[in-house]
Amino acid sequence: MCAAISVSPLSTPRLTAEEAIERLELTGFAFVFFADAGTGAGALVYRRDDGDYGLVSTVHDA
């Protein structure tokens, strides 16, 4: 069985993690990929099995 995959023609949104979580809730998507508003790096939020949220992001040295 193959999963359906779609690609958006829109550019990656620049959001905070909180804004990405709001978008996740509004859309009902499995995850939201976004460019971190502070760093510009790619990040992803998703709903975990326990109902909380997970964040996948890059590590930046200070």
Beta strands, then each sheet from edge to edge (+ up, - down):
strand 1: 14-15
strand 2: 31-36
strand 3: 42-47
strand 4: 53-57
sheet 1: 1+ 2+ 3- 4+
end
